[in-house]
């Protein structure tokens, strides 16, 4: 009978230890999966906000260039001066343009407007008179 009592004394702490270990491990796994789901949700939200911001940014730039085209003067004596003034105004309002090129109906570059700030330009006035072709896209 005494050996039976000794087995119960050793078995109870062992069973209790295993039970508590199982409870804490399952709680940890549950908390970790909830935390991961929260991080994924936050990442999706931030990605959606960035996507919307980029769409708005690009739409504003496209709209600004369309406004320059719509307001193009038909009877002005010097279109290059008008283009230069509009391009500098546009580059002042919306930062990030490296340059804007005025290309005539024949496809030749007539003028290249560069921003006043110290932005490194991709195009310069050495290309004036040359065909635009791929030079504006590279």
Secondary structure, DSSP 4 states (H G I P E B T S, - for coil): -HHHHHHHHHHHHHHHHHHHHHHHHHHHHHHHHHHHHHHHHHHHHHHHHHHHHHHHHHHHHHHHHHHHHHT--SS-S-HHHHHHHHHHHHHHHSTT---EEEE-TTSBEEEEE--SSSPPPS--GGGTTSB-GGGGT-
